[in-house]
Amino acid sequence: MLSNADLRKSAKDNGIAFWQIADKLNISEPTMTRKLRRELSAAEKAKILAIIDELSAEKQKETA
């Protein structure tokens, strides 16, 4: 099973790319991908899920 499967699923379901999350975290996309290789702490996951929610809300505003 993939590490951080919940984060990967949430990003995919919301149409958010890893590069967009990485941009919000001020890191590169390869760094983001490497971070996801190992299970993140609950605090790190919460931060990334909040970013996914934020990006998803921005995306919905653009299409409205």
Steps between C-alpha positions, in 0.01 A plus 500: 500500500617848419608725782273797560227345289241731660691808382549359153129414472387839628724683252384282211131524594526880513703530180799648682850424371797439728679797346218726623533367855878529482466861384289585807759329723782691324674178401569339163277232350775234529537585870124463542509161331786386722313615813211275405719189483478461878189535710474858627410606853141591577596870520669495158202318349260754649704784350499341154128415518431865589700608194305256282173645635625855437607422143174318434298799623705733277442268205124498562490882516678521165245273333197668662 
